[in-house]
Amino acid sequence: MSNKNNSENVAYNELAIRYNLSVVEYVRTSMAALSGCTAGLLGLTGLYGAAFYIFAVTSLWLMVLFKAGFKTWKSYFISRKGLLTNGFFGHLFTYILCWTFIYGMVHVY
Amino acid sequence: MSGGILYRILVIVGFMSLFHSAYSAAQHRSYLRLNELDFLGLPLDISIQAILSLYIIVYGILQVSGTFKEIKASAELDNKSWGTFRNIPSFYMFAHRGKAFSKFYNPVMSKSYLEEVE
């Protein structure tokens, strides 16, 4: 109980939070574009592509947690669930754009 | 945007590898078309190369994109002492009257000396 109270009263440095999230956003955008390219290259169609996107997002999440340290991530991010779900659908469109483009480049023409 | 040159090279190598696998896939596709075969999926080596190079690029970008900062507000202050916070440059005093107690102090009595300094 006392531990819970402690975590509620922590003062955060907003600039550092924003900086960390912008780093993650940068990496996620690149990941969406690149995994879209890879999905198009592999010739995935339909739900396989969506499954590949979920796979890519989850593995990126694990890589970010690995970079922050699996035990020390709490000193860099407030919640790691938010790290996984933030901008999921926003980046999905980037992913689909690259996916269809590279699929057309490699497999159609 | 910190990060070693090593990771930048890693990103470039990954991009080249991804492009190479894309080219291989396109060539495989044209080979199938010329022989009038059906597309049953890419050869395993091209798929493995594509996924591996994706991971190489993402790992490189993750390292290049910069280090995370501690989000606790007190994180930057932990290594500083109280003396740092009490240091106020506006209140520095270079002409303290206490120097009159020194043995080597010889007072300037005339006012004209002050005017010469200025």
Backbone of each chain as ProteinMPNN parsed JSONL, in Angstrom:
{"seq_chain_A": "MSNKNNSENVAYNELAIRYNLSVVEYVRTSMAALSGCTAGLLGLTGLYGAAFYIFAVTSLWLMVLFKAGFKTWKSYFISRKGLLTNGFFGHLFTYILCWTFIYGMVHVY", "coords_chain_A": {"N_chain_A": [[0.834, -1.202, 0.0], [1.896, 1.243, 0.855], [3.855, 1.436, -1.007], [2.414, 1.83, -3.321], [1.389, 4.372, -2.888], [3.713, 5.84, -2.983], [4.435, 5.658, -5.687], [2.489, 7.142, -6.838], [3.02, 9.707, -6.093], [5.217, 10.595, -7.374], [7.186, 13.057, -8.937], [7.301, 14.075, -12.277], [9.533, 14.708, -14.986], [8.566, 16.657, -17.475], [9.626, 17.382, -19.915], [11.514, 15.409, -20.397], [9.849, 13.183, -20.651], [8.399, 13.838, -22.961], [10.52, 13.911, -24.767], [11.433, 11.246, -24.741], [9.148, 9.972, -25.731], [9.05, 11.095, -28.252], [11.317, 10.049, -29.42], [10.589, 7.344, -29.479], [8.408, 7.531, -31.159], [9.564, 8.3, -33.564], [11.076, 6.01, -34.139], [9.017, 4.173, -34.365], [7.571, 5.096, -36.564], [9.45, 4.723, -38.614], [9.655, 1.99, -38.394], [7.066, 1.183, -39.116], [6.973, 1.936, -41.82], [9.116, 0.43, -42.865], [8.483, -2.224, -42.198], [6.183, -2.436, -43.638], [7.258, -2.299, -46.225], [8.701, -4.693, -46.166], [6.635, -6.536, -45.863], [5.293, -6.22, -48.274], [7.281, -7.053, -49.971], [7.542, -9.722, -49.25], [5.268, -10.621, -50.316], [2.836, -10.81, -49.016], [-0.648, -11.154, -48.504], [-3.916, -9.899, -47.746], [-5.176, -10.974, -44.626], [-2.81, -11.981, -43.687], [-0.951, -9.97, -43.969], [-1.895, -8.11, -42.088], [-1.496, -9.601, -39.799], [1.254, -9.736, -39.887], [1.837, -7.075, -39.416], [0.987, -6.76, -36.762], [2.756, -8.51, -35.571], [5.16, -7.188, -36.178], [4.841, -4.758, -34.772], [4.695, -5.685, -32.152], [7.2, -6.892, -31.86], [8.815, -4.682, -32.162], [8.106, -3.276, -29.904], [9.134, -4.951, -27.937], [11.805, -4.621, -28.55], [12.221, -1.922, -27.974], [11.74, -1.968, -25.249], [13.84, -3.593, -24.57], [15.948, -1.903, -25.151], [15.519, 0.111, -23.275], [15.834, -1.399, -21.091], [14.772, -4.255, -19.438], [14.203, -4.3, -16.765], [14.536, -1.712, -15.936], [12.844, -0.04, -17.3], [10.9, 1.53, -16.185], [11.979, 3.898, -15.345], [12.118, 5.423, -17.572], [9.727, 5.442, -19.007], [6.217, 5.972, -18.464], [4.07, 4.147, -18.756], [4.127, 0.861, -20.052], [2.3, -0.395, -21.535], [0.98, 1.59, -22.915], [3.038, 2.261, -24.557], [2.996, 0.192, -26.317], [0.491, 0.393, -27.571], [0.077, 3.002, -28.451], [-0.711, 5.08, -31.169], [-1.295, 2.98, -32.868], [-3.192, 2.529, -34.935], [-2.733, 4.776, -36.433], [-0.171, 4.4, -37.476], [-0.694, 2.202, -38.906], [-1.681, 2.989, -41.363], [0.499, 4.122, -42.672], [1.931, 1.793, -42.882], [0.274, 0.236, -44.579], [0.353, 1.753, -46.879], [3.096, 1.556, -47.691], [3.245, -1.189, -47.934], [1.389, -1.887, -50.017], [2.532, -0.439, -52.072], [5.171, -1.506, -52.408], [4.487, -4.134, -52.86], [3.189, -3.901, -55.298], [5.372, -3.007, -56.827], [7.196, -5.169, -56.709], [5.803, -7.606, -57.113], [3.708, -7.294, -58.925], [4.431, -5.756, -61.194]], "CA_chain_A": [[0.0, 0.0, 0.0], [2.767, 2.415, 0.914], [4.563, 1.464, -2.273], [1.507, 2.414, -4.302], [1.337, 5.806, -2.635], [4.957, 6.426, -3.455], [4.473, 5.781, -7.134], [1.554, 8.19, -7.249], [3.497, 11.04, -5.747], [6.466, 10.913, -8.054], [7.132, 14.189, -9.866], [7.956, 13.706, -13.53], [10.102, 15.754, -15.83], [7.734, 16.566, -18.672], [10.485, 17.487, -21.102], [12.124, 14.099, -20.641], [8.783, 12.305, -21.139], [8.158, 14.186, -24.366], [11.68, 13.529, -25.561], [11.42, 9.79, -24.901], [8.052, 9.573, -26.628], [9.355, 11.475, -29.635], [12.273, 9.045, -29.914], [9.84, 6.128, -29.794], [7.563, 7.825, -32.317], [10.462, 8.266, -34.726], [11.411, 4.617, -34.434], [7.793, 3.463, -34.775], [7.239, 5.484, -37.935], [10.359, 4.0, -39.516], [9.311, 0.564, -38.344], [5.85, 0.958, -39.898], [7.311, 2.009, -43.24], [10.003, -0.665, -43.274], [7.799, -3.515, -42.141], [5.297, -2.433, -44.797], [8.067, -2.687, -47.376], [9.022, -6.115, -46.061], [5.422, -7.317, -46.109], [5.05, -6.202, -49.708], [8.338, -7.858, -50.592], [7.254, -11.132, -49.016], [4.074, -10.992, -51.068], [1.721, -11.133, -48.128], [-1.937, -10.588, -48.907], [-5.042, -10.072, -46.833], [-4.976, -10.953, -43.182], [-1.416, -12.269, -43.35], [-0.293, -8.672, -43.811], [-2.296, -7.544, -40.795], [-0.8, -10.378, -38.769], [2.658, -9.323, -39.915], [1.914, -5.763, -38.758], [0.922, -6.976, -35.309], [4.038, -9.131, -35.229], [6.203, -6.161, -36.235], [4.647, -3.802, -33.678], [5.043, -6.332, -30.887], [8.644, -7.096, -31.749], [9.424, -3.369, -31.933], [7.86, -2.971, -28.499], [10.123, -5.697, -27.162], [13.13, -4.041, -28.778], [12.293, -0.668, -27.214], [11.892, -2.344, -23.841], [15.208, -4.098, -24.424], [16.856, -0.766, -25.112], [15.356, 0.797, -21.995], [16.143, -2.351, -20.019], [13.513, -4.882, -19.027], [13.923, -3.999, -15.36], [14.649, -0.283, -15.641], [12.042, 0.784, -18.219], [10.037, 2.442, -15.443], [12.596, 5.211, -15.176], [12.059, 6.153, -18.836], [8.352, 5.537, -19.505], [5.231, 5.828, -17.397], [3.401, 2.858, -18.911], [4.639, 0.172, -21.237], [1.159, -0.767, -22.37], [0.806, 2.726, -23.812], [4.12, 2.18, -25.539], [2.601, -0.798, -27.329], [-0.756, 0.696, -28.282], [0.008, 4.37, -28.964], [-0.523, 5.261, -32.598], [-1.379, 1.69, -33.572], [-3.927, 2.68, -36.198], [-2.089, 5.827, -37.218], [0.948, 3.838, -38.221], [-1.201, 1.167, -39.805], [-1.859, 3.551, -42.704], [1.845, 4.15, -43.242], [2.267, 0.4, -43.196], [-0.487, -0.216, -45.757], [0.886, 2.496, -48.029], [4.351, 0.937, -48.131], [2.941, -2.582, -48.272], [0.8, -1.981, -51.355], [3.471, 0.111, -53.055], [6.245, -2.455, -52.698], [3.863, -5.317, -53.467], [3.019, -3.591, -56.716], [6.678, -2.916, -57.478], [7.914, -6.442, -56.787], [5.044, -8.779, -57.536], [2.75, -7.072, -60.002], [5.084, -5.316, -62.424]], "C_chain_A": [[0.871, 1.255, 0.0], [3.522, 2.56, -0.395], [3.713, 2.139, -3.343], [1.437, 3.935, -4.134], [2.583, 6.497, -3.159], [4.93, 6.663, -4.95], [3.498, 6.856, -7.61], [2.117, 9.583, -7.021], [4.795, 11.429, -6.436], [6.255, 12.111, -8.97], [7.919, 13.822, -11.119], [8.492, 14.935, -14.241], [9.417, 15.672, -17.197], [8.56, 16.601, -19.951], [11.099, 16.124, -21.442], [11.087, 13.115, -21.171], [8.539, 12.557, -22.617], [9.309, 13.733, -25.245], [11.682, 12.028, -25.809], [10.334, 9.358, -25.876], [8.347, 9.961, -28.065], [10.384, 10.524, -30.235], [11.529, 7.784, -30.34], [8.982, 6.326, -31.035], [8.366, 7.744, -33.608], [10.754, 6.826, -35.135], [10.18, 3.873, -34.951], [7.407, 3.805, -36.205], [8.146, 4.762, -38.925], [10.011, 2.531, -39.564], [8.071, 0.286, -39.183], [6.174, 0.954, -41.385], [8.121, 0.788, -43.67], [9.315, -2.014, -43.217], [6.751, -3.599, -43.239], [6.038, -2.847, -46.048], [8.361, -4.181, -47.353], [7.807, -6.985, -46.364], [5.103, -7.363, -47.603], [6.043, -7.071, -50.453], [8.038, -9.345, -50.453], [6.008, -11.581, -49.762], [2.918, -11.395, -50.191], [0.45, -10.476, -48.638], [-2.946, -10.801, -47.787], [-4.638, -10.044, -45.377], [-3.555, -11.312, -42.772], [-0.636, -10.976, -43.139], [-0.624, -8.03, -42.491], [-1.599, -8.274, -39.666], [0.668, -9.992, -38.714], [2.831, -7.968, -39.238], [1.895, -5.917, -37.249], [2.224, -7.582, -34.808], [5.145, -8.079, -35.172], [6.083, -5.195, -35.069], [5.062, -4.418, -32.349], [6.552, -6.515, -30.756], [9.357, -5.762, -31.563], [9.265, -2.973, -30.472], [8.888, -3.682, -27.617], [11.515, -5.101, -27.332], [13.294, -2.732, -28.023], [12.479, -0.971, -25.731], [13.291, -2.887, -23.581], [16.187, -2.937, -24.334], [16.763, -0.036, -23.779], [15.749, -0.103, -20.833], [14.858, -2.933, -19.474], [13.181, -4.595, -17.567], [13.868, -2.505, -15.098], [13.759, 0.579, -16.517], [11.208, 1.801, -17.46], [10.664, 3.811, -15.229], [12.605, 6.005, -16.477], [10.639, 6.346, -19.357], [7.392, 5.343, -18.348], [4.529, 4.488, -17.524], [3.93, 2.17, -20.152], [3.505, -0.349, -22.111], [0.869, 0.342, -23.383], [1.848, 2.742, -24.908], [3.756, 1.229, -26.675], [1.451, -0.289, -28.185], [-0.809, 2.091, -28.876], [0.21, 4.393, -30.47], [-0.598, 3.981, -33.402], [-2.052, 1.849, -34.925], [-3.329, 3.772, -37.068], [-0.96, 5.285, -38.065], [0.508, 2.731, -39.169], [-1.336, 1.696, -41.234], [-0.524, 3.704, -43.417], [2.244, 2.764, -43.725], [1.576, -0.048, -44.483], [0.019, 0.469, -47.019], [2.136, 1.814, -48.572], [4.122, -0.489, -48.609], [2.434, -2.682, -49.711], [1.768, -1.483, -52.42], [4.534, -0.92, -53.426], [5.683, -3.749, -53.295], [3.667, -5.101, -54.959], [4.34, -3.562, -57.453], [7.279, -4.29, -57.72], [7.091, -7.501, -57.498], [4.124, -8.537, -58.731], [3.463, -6.703, -61.292], [6.385, -6.058, -62.667]], "O_chain_A": [[0.623, 2.201, -0.748], [3.798, 3.674, -0.84], [4.213, 2.911, -4.16], [1.427, 4.682, -5.112], [2.517, 7.596, -3.708], [5.34, 7.718, -5.433], [3.682, 7.418, -8.689], [1.72, 10.533, -7.695], [5.395, 12.457, -6.124], [5.262, 12.175, -9.695], [9.044, 13.328, -11.043], [7.969, 16.041, -14.106], [9.656, 14.745, -17.971], [8.237, 15.938, -20.936], [11.191, 15.74, -22.608], [11.395, 12.301, -22.041], [8.479, 11.627, -23.421], [9.093, 13.228, -26.347], [11.902, 11.578, -26.934], [10.552, 8.501, -26.732], [7.954, 9.257, -28.995], [10.329, 10.224, -31.427], [11.786, 7.224, -31.406], [8.84, 5.422, -31.858], [7.909, 7.194, -34.61], [10.689, 6.471, -36.312], [10.281, 3.048, -35.859], [6.975, 2.942, -36.968], [7.683, 4.252, -39.945], [10.058, 1.898, -40.619], [8.013, -0.723, -39.885], [5.713, 0.086, -42.126], [7.848, 0.186, -44.709], [9.532, -2.86, -44.084], [6.448, -4.688, -43.727], [5.536, -3.641, -46.843], [8.283, -4.856, -48.38], [7.913, -8.02, -47.021], [4.698, -8.398, -48.133], [5.702, -7.736, -51.431], [8.241, -10.127, -51.381], [5.719, -12.775, -49.836], [2.103, -12.232, -50.578], [0.486, -9.356, -49.148], [-2.847, -11.74, -46.998], [-3.856, -9.195, -44.949], [-3.128, -11.0, -41.661], [0.222, -10.886, -42.26], [0.25, -7.466, -41.834], [-1.163, -7.659, -38.693], [1.261, -9.924, -37.637], [3.836, -7.726, -38.569], [2.682, -5.291, -36.54], [2.729, -7.21, -33.748], [5.961, -8.07, -34.25], [7.083, -4.845, -34.442], [5.697, -3.765, -31.521], [7.118, -6.319, -29.68], [10.385, -5.699, -30.888], [10.178, -2.404, -29.872], [9.437, -3.099, -26.682], [12.308, -5.074, -26.391], [14.367, -2.45, -27.49], [13.269, -0.321, -25.046], [13.862, -2.673, -22.511], [17.135, -2.97, -23.549], [17.773, 0.385, -23.216], [15.97, 0.373, -19.72], [13.951, -2.195, -19.09], [12.016, -4.641, -17.173], [13.225, -2.068, -14.144], [13.885, 1.804, -16.498], [10.839, 2.833, -18.02], [9.957, 4.782, -14.961], [13.054, 7.151, -16.489], [10.371, 7.31, -20.074], [7.696, 4.649, -17.378], [4.394, 3.76, -16.54], [4.155, 2.809, -21.18], [3.712, -0.701, -23.272], [0.556, 0.077, -24.544], [1.59, 3.173, -26.031], [4.147, 1.424, -27.826], [1.434, -0.512, -29.396], [-1.656, 2.355, -29.729], [1.161, 3.812, -30.992], [-0.035, 3.895, -34.493], [-1.548, 1.366, -35.939], [-3.405, 3.707, -38.295], [-0.804, 5.659, -39.227], [1.223, 2.367, -40.102], [-1.134, 0.958, -42.198], [-0.421, 3.45, -44.617], [2.807, 2.587, -44.805], [2.204, -0.633, -45.366], [0.104, -0.142, -48.084], [2.226, 1.528, -49.766], [4.737, -0.936, -49.577], [2.963, -3.445, -50.519], [1.825, -2.023, -53.524], [4.772, -1.181, -54.605], [6.324, -4.382, -54.133], [3.935, -5.984, -55.775], [4.43, -4.038, -58.584], [7.809, -4.559, -58.798], [7.593, -8.209, -58.371], [3.798, -9.47, -59.465], [3.161, -7.246, -62.354], [7.063, -5.806, -63.663]]}, "seq_chain_B": "MSGGILYRILVIVGFMSLFHSAYSAAQHRSYLRLNELDFLGLPLDISIQAILSLYIIVYGILQVSGTFKEIKASAELDNKSWGTFRNIPSFYMFAHRGKAFSKFYNPVMSKSYLEEVE", "coords_chain_B": {"N_chain_B": [[20.172, 13.183, -31.547], [22.209, 11.175, -31.191], [24.681, 8.58, -31.365], [26.659, 5.927, -32.558], [28.903, 5.741, -35.399], [28.973, 3.234, -36.278], [26.419, 2.109, -36.035], [25.053, 3.561, -37.903], [26.262, 2.662, -40.219], [25.378, 0.06, -40.017], [22.619, 0.431, -40.45], [22.676, 1.279, -43.12], [23.771, -0.963, -44.378], [21.747, -2.785, -43.805], [19.626, -1.659, -45.281], [20.625, -1.995, -47.867], [20.688, -4.746, -47.975], [17.984, -5.328, -47.721], [17.025, -4.18, -50.054], [18.337, -5.768, -51.87], [17.123, -8.248, -51.381], [14.554, -7.622, -52.18], [14.977, -7.237, -54.882], [15.767, -9.791, -55.574], [13.37, -11.125, -55.1], [11.747, -9.956, -57.057], [13.031, -10.907, -59.319], [12.653, -13.634, -59.014], [9.941, -13.7, -59.333], [9.711, -12.93, -62.02], [10.982, -15.052, -63.183], [9.181, -17.128, -62.594], [7.074, -16.222, -64.141], [8.028, -16.394, -66.723], [8.382, -19.122, -67.011], [5.868, -19.957, -66.744], [4.788, -20.789, -64.285], [3.01, -21.345, -61.188], [2.576, -18.989, -58.499], [3.692, -19.805, -55.436], [4.619, -18.786, -53.16], [7.463, -17.128, -51.728], [10.907, -18.188, -52.161], [12.606, -19.715, -49.373], [15.05, -18.601, -48.536], [15.05, -15.974, -49.473], [12.925, -14.863, -48.019], [13.903, -15.127, -45.407], [16.151, -13.518, -45.54], [14.952, -11.038, -46.013], [13.42, -10.577, -43.666], [15.401, -10.679, -41.707], [17.017, -8.506, -42.503], [15.22, -6.46, -42.096], [15.059, -6.481, -39.292], [17.681, -5.833, -38.676], [17.864, -3.207, -39.675], [15.931, -1.924, -38.098], [16.97, -2.271, -35.542], [19.344, -0.825, -35.798], [18.316, 1.763, -36.301], [17.004, 2.206, -33.922], [19.157, 2.426, -32.199], [20.434, 4.628, -33.28], [18.611, 6.649, -32.958], [18.783, 7.948, -30.53], [19.439, 8.339, -26.98], [17.407, 7.401, -24.188], [15.898, 9.602, -21.773], [15.942, 10.085, -18.223], [12.823, 10.107, -16.575], [12.071, 10.972, -14.108], [11.617, 13.849, -12.083], [13.572, 14.585, -10.356], [15.837, 13.481, -11.292], [17.954, 14.742, -12.633], [18.931, 16.321, -10.667], [20.003, 14.805, -8.741], [22.737, 14.347, -8.665], [23.854, 16.682, -7.922], [25.191, 19.078, -5.597], [24.245, 20.892, -2.572], [25.618, 23.24, -2.643], [25.669, 23.992, -5.29], [23.144, 24.981, -5.784], [22.979, 27.144, -4.133], [24.57, 28.917, -5.288], [24.747, 31.99, -6.498], [25.332, 34.09, -8.975], [24.854, 36.856, -9.164], [25.154, 37.865, -6.697], [27.777, 37.837, -6.078], [30.707, 39.07, -4.465], [33.332, 41.226, -4.764], [34.761, 43.165, -3.548], [35.12, 43.013, -0.67], [34.642, 44.246, 2.604], [36.017, 43.006, 4.553], [38.629, 42.637, 3.894], [40.123, 44.593, 4.972], [41.134, 43.718, 7.319], [43.392, 42.325, 6.746], [46.956, 41.814, 6.915], [48.481, 42.717, 4.881], [47.181, 44.712, 3.705], [46.981, 47.882, 2.381], [45.488, 50.805, 2.952], [43.798, 52.998, 0.738], [43.642, 56.338, 0.926], [42.967, 58.755, -0.273], [40.488, 60.317, -2.255], [40.929, 60.818, -4.857], [42.307, 58.718, -5.97], [40.432, 56.744, -6.504], [39.04, 57.958, -8.534], [40.944, 57.965, -10.518], [41.112, 55.285, -11.154], [38.721, 54.745, -12.38]], "CA_chain_B": [[20.553, 12.233, -32.575], [23.533, 10.629, -30.96], [24.791, 7.206, -31.869], [27.932, 5.733, -33.228], [28.927, 5.576, -36.847], [28.784, 1.796, -36.502], [24.995, 1.817, -36.221], [24.654, 4.137, -39.198], [26.693, 1.695, -41.234], [24.462, -1.079, -39.885], [21.366, 0.799, -41.123], [22.902, 1.306, -44.567], [23.926, -2.359, -44.801], [20.418, -3.386, -43.764], [18.853, -1.171, -46.426], [21.124, -2.64, -49.079], [20.261, -6.146, -47.935], [16.541, -5.361, -47.994], [16.852, -3.91, -51.477], [18.801, -6.955, -52.587], [16.107, -9.302, -51.307], [13.432, -7.197, -53.023], [15.368, -7.498, -56.267], [15.699, -11.244, -55.743], [11.963, -11.509, -55.178], [11.243, -9.558, -58.371], [13.596, -11.822, -60.315], [11.958, -14.909, -58.851], [8.607, -13.522, -59.918], [9.804, -12.939, -63.487], [11.32, -16.442, -63.549], [7.928, -17.882, -62.585], [6.221, -15.779, -65.234], [8.567, -16.9, -67.984], [8.17, -20.569, -67.084], [4.422, -20.164, -66.58], [4.536, -21.527, -63.05], [2.179, -20.611, -60.231], [3.288, -18.417, -57.347], [3.305, -20.521, -54.209], [5.334, -18.174, -52.048], [8.86, -16.872, -52.047], [11.872, -19.134, -51.588], [12.824, -19.466, -47.953], [16.221, -17.755, -48.269], [14.695, -14.563, -49.677], [12.108, -14.43, -46.884], [14.746, -14.983, -44.217], [16.999, -12.332, -45.724], [14.126, -9.837, -45.865], [13.054, -10.35, -42.266], [16.627, -10.371, -40.966], [17.48, -7.144, -42.776], [14.275, -5.564, -41.397], [15.459, -6.377, -37.894], [18.958, -5.117, -38.603], [17.602, -1.78, -39.857], [15.205, -1.363, -36.957], [17.894, -2.207, -34.424], [20.239, 0.302, -36.045], [17.579, 3.02, -36.125], [16.743, 2.34, -32.487], [20.37, 2.908, -31.542], [20.8, 5.945, -33.81], [17.599, 7.671, -32.644], [19.119, 8.694, -29.32], [19.244, 7.643, -25.711], [16.276, 7.876, -23.399], [16.232, 10.396, -20.583], [15.187, 9.734, -17.023], [11.653, 10.979, -16.508], [11.865, 11.528, -12.763], [12.008, 15.262, -12.073], [14.756, 14.778, -9.523], [16.938, 12.682, -11.828], [19.104, 15.573, -12.979], [19.401, 17.037, -9.494], [20.537, 13.873, -7.76], [24.196, 14.354, -8.609], [24.351, 18.015, -7.59], [25.207, 19.352, -4.163], [23.53, 22.115, -2.201], [26.416, 24.401, -3.014], [25.323, 24.395, -6.647], [21.907, 25.759, -5.805], [23.149, 28.417, -3.424], [25.497, 29.723, -6.069], [24.017, 33.016, -7.229], [26.4, 34.967, -9.468], [24.559, 38.279, -8.991], [25.5, 38.292, -5.345], [29.225, 37.747, -5.862], [31.257, 40.318, -3.936], [34.775, 41.2, -4.996], [35.383, 44.21, -2.749], [34.568, 42.836, 0.676], [35.316, 45.124, 3.569], [36.824, 42.183, 5.44], [40.039, 42.645, 3.506], [40.811, 45.589, 5.799], [41.786, 43.026, 8.435], [44.603, 41.669, 6.287], [48.213, 42.505, 7.25], [49.091, 43.281, 3.667], [46.265, 45.7, 3.123], [47.283, 49.289, 2.64], [44.301, 51.534, 2.509], [43.931, 54.198, -0.09], [42.864, 57.316, 1.675], [42.47, 59.901, -1.039], [39.395, 60.018, -3.16], [41.383, 60.982, -6.234], [42.732, 57.421, -6.475], [39.255, 56.084, -7.068], [38.694, 58.587, -9.808], [41.923, 57.536, -11.519], [40.798, 53.918, -11.581], [37.623, 54.798, -13.332]], "C_chain_B": [[21.973, 11.75, -32.342], [23.593, 9.217, -31.538], [26.034, 7.065, -32.706], [27.788, 5.585, -34.727], [28.667, 4.121, -37.215], [27.326, 1.483, -36.807], [24.469, 2.423, -37.513], [25.047, 3.209, -40.338], [25.766, 0.482, -41.232], [23.143, -0.802, -40.61], [21.544, 0.744, -42.638], [23.023, -0.116, -45.109], [22.571, -3.058, -44.831], [19.557, -2.956, -44.935], [19.301, -1.852, -47.711], [20.668, -4.095, -49.136], [18.781, -6.272, -48.25], [16.273, -5.134, -49.477], [17.261, -5.122, -52.301], [17.745, -8.063, -52.553], [14.873, -8.924, -52.123], [13.733, -7.491, -54.491], [15.314, -8.993, -56.568], [14.262, -11.703, -55.905], [11.384, -11.158, -56.549], [11.764, -10.505, -59.458], [12.943, -13.194, -60.25], [10.583, -14.853, -59.505], [8.662, -13.577, -61.442], [10.194, -14.333, -63.997], [10.061, -17.298, -63.594], [7.074, -17.53, -63.793], [6.694, -16.367, -66.565], [8.325, -18.395, -68.142], [6.718, -20.963, -66.88], [4.109, -21.077, -65.407], [3.639, -20.685, -62.146], [3.035, -20.109, -59.076], [2.792, -19.089, -56.074], [3.95, -19.896, -52.979], [6.796, -18.04, -52.403], [9.736, -18.008, -51.553], [12.248, -18.724, -50.166], [13.99, -18.515, -47.711], [15.901, -16.28, -48.466], [13.874, -14.047, -48.504], [12.965, -14.19, -45.657], [15.618, -13.747, -44.338], [16.192, -11.051, -45.51], [13.835, -9.556, -44.395], [14.279, -9.997, -41.428], [17.076, -8.938, -41.22], [16.531, -6.126, -42.17], [14.708, -5.379, -39.958], [16.767, -5.632, -37.732], [18.721, -3.617, -38.719], [16.947, -1.201, -38.61], [16.108, -1.275, -35.733], [18.845, -1.027, -34.58], [19.551, 1.625, -35.815], [17.318, 3.272, -34.649], [17.974, 2.862, -31.764], [20.727, 4.31, -32.007], [19.883, 7.025, -33.254], [17.86, 8.399, -31.347], [18.822, 7.906, -28.071], [18.058, 8.24, -24.965], [16.773, 8.692, -22.217], [15.401, 9.912, -19.409], [14.008, 10.677, -16.874], [11.376, 11.494, -15.115], [12.408, 12.949, -12.713], [13.304, 15.456, -11.309], [15.993, 14.113, -10.105], [18.177, 13.519, -12.117], [19.729, 16.198, -11.741], [20.114, 16.126, -8.51], [22.044, 14.007, -7.588], [24.758, 15.714, -8.19], [24.275, 18.247, -6.09], [24.437, 20.638, -3.874], [24.296, 23.357, -2.614], [26.074, 24.903, -4.402], [24.095, 25.297, -6.66], [22.049, 27.098, -5.092], [24.075, 29.347, -4.182], [24.714, 30.718, -6.918], [25.022, 34.068, -7.701], [26.141, 36.453, -9.224], [25.001, 38.796, -7.627], [26.986, 38.113, -5.05], [29.736, 39.089, -5.383], [32.769, 40.261, -4.066], [35.495, 42.249, -4.161], [34.848, 44.133, -1.322], [35.355, 43.683, 1.671], [36.206, 44.341, 4.522], [38.304, 42.207, 5.083], [40.824, 43.696, 4.277], [41.527, 44.941, 6.976], [43.115, 42.405, 8.04], [45.825, 42.509, 6.645], [48.756, 43.258, 6.049], [48.24, 44.377, 3.042], [46.764, 47.091, 3.414], [46.18, 50.141, 2.057], [44.643, 52.752, 1.664], [43.039, 55.262, 0.53], [42.248, 58.383, 0.783], [41.384, 59.461, -2.018], [39.836, 60.082, -4.623], [41.828, 59.65, -6.83], [41.57, 56.678, -7.138], [38.892, 56.674, -8.418], [39.674, 58.208, -10.902], [41.595, 56.14, -12.055], [39.703, 53.927, -12.621], [38.046, 55.586, -14.551]], "O_chain_B": [[22.837, 11.902, -33.206], [22.627, 8.743, -32.136], [26.411, 7.962, -33.46], [26.701, 5.337, -35.249], [28.203, 3.816, -38.313], [27.022, 0.703, -37.708], [23.562, 1.88, -38.143], [24.289, 2.995, -41.284], [25.414, -0.054, -42.283], [22.609, -1.673, -41.297], [20.684, 0.233, -43.355], [22.46, -0.443, -46.154], [22.273, -3.82, -45.751], [18.843, -3.769, -45.521], [18.479, -2.238, -48.541], [20.31, -4.609, -50.195], [18.361, -7.193, -48.95], [15.424, -5.79, -50.082], [16.62, -5.46, -53.297], [17.5, -8.731, -53.557], [14.217, -9.795, -52.694], [12.863, -7.933, -55.242], [14.886, -9.417, -57.641], [13.963, -12.56, -56.737], [10.634, -11.938, -57.135], [11.042, -10.858, -60.39], [12.707, -13.837, -61.273], [10.126, -15.808, -60.133], [7.801, -14.176, -62.086], [9.796, -14.743, -65.087], [9.882, -18.098, -64.512], [6.436, -18.393, -64.396], [5.895, -16.777, -67.407], [8.094, -18.884, -69.247], [6.379, -22.146, -66.846], [3.295, -21.996, -65.501], [3.524, -19.472, -62.319], [4.056, -20.698, -58.721], [1.629, -18.956, -55.691], [3.834, -20.431, -51.876], [7.307, -18.749, -53.271], [9.356, -18.722, -50.625], [12.212, -17.547, -49.809], [13.94, -17.704, -46.786], [16.404, -15.429, -47.733], [14.09, -12.928, -48.039], [12.797, -13.196, -44.95], [15.806, -13.013, -43.369], [16.679, -10.097, -44.903], [13.987, -8.425, -43.934], [14.217, -9.133, -40.554], [17.468, -8.23, -40.293], [16.962, -5.045, -41.769], [14.728, -4.258, -39.45], [16.949, -4.886, -36.77], [19.299, -2.835, -37.963], [17.337, -0.141, -38.12], [16.025, -0.314, -34.969], [19.121, -0.313, -33.616], [20.126, 2.524, -35.201], [17.398, 4.407, -34.18], [17.859, 3.65, -30.825], [21.262, 5.103, -31.231], [20.296, 8.173, -33.09], [17.201, 9.404, -31.082], [18.063, 6.937, -28.088], [17.75, 9.424, -25.097], [17.888, 8.512, -21.728], [14.297, 9.394, -19.582], [14.151, 11.89, -17.023], [10.529, 12.37, -14.943], [13.494, 13.235, -13.217], [14.055, 16.392, -11.584], [17.069, 14.16, -9.508], [19.303, 13.082, -11.883], [20.904, 16.565, -11.748], [20.75, 16.593, -7.565], [22.569, 13.804, -6.493], [25.973, 15.892, -8.109], [23.417, 17.694, -5.402], [24.035, 21.367, -4.782], [23.705, 24.398, -2.901], [26.174, 26.1, -4.672], [24.011, 26.247, -7.438], [21.342, 28.058, -5.397], [24.327, 30.466, -3.735], [24.099, 30.352, -7.92], [25.51, 34.856, -6.892], [27.086, 37.231, -9.09], [25.196, 39.995, -7.429], [27.408, 38.225, -3.898], [29.264, 40.133, -5.834], [33.411, 39.353, -3.539], [36.722, 42.224, -4.073], [34.208, 45.063, -0.832], [36.576, 43.809, 1.578], [37.044, 44.917, 5.216], [39.142, 41.83, 5.902], [42.054, 43.697, 4.245], [42.424, 45.542, 7.567], [43.888, 41.997, 8.907], [45.762, 43.738, 6.679], [49.404, 44.295, 6.184], [48.56, 44.896, 1.972], [46.953, 47.451, 4.576], [45.969, 50.193, 0.846], [45.651, 53.426, 1.874], [41.825, 55.088, 0.636], [41.143, 58.859, 1.045], [41.403, 58.341, -2.528], [39.213, 59.489, -5.505], [41.746, 59.454, -8.043], [41.725, 56.067, -8.195], [38.485, 55.957, -9.332], [39.304, 58.133, -12.074], [41.774, 55.853, -13.239], [39.759, 53.205, -13.616], [37.259, 55.751, -15.483]]}, "name": "protein", "num_of_chains": 2, "seq": "MSNKNNSENVAYNELAIRYNLSVVEYVRTSMAALSGCTAGLLGLTGLYGAAFYIFAVTSLWLMVLFKAGFKTWKSYFISRKGLLTNGFFGHLFTYILCWTFIYGMVHVYMSGGILYRILVIVGFMSLFHSAYSAAQHRSYLRLNELDFLGLPLDISIQAILSLYIIVYGILQVSGTFKEIKASAELDNKSWGTFRNIPSFYMFAHRGKAFSKFYNPVMSKSYLEEVE"}
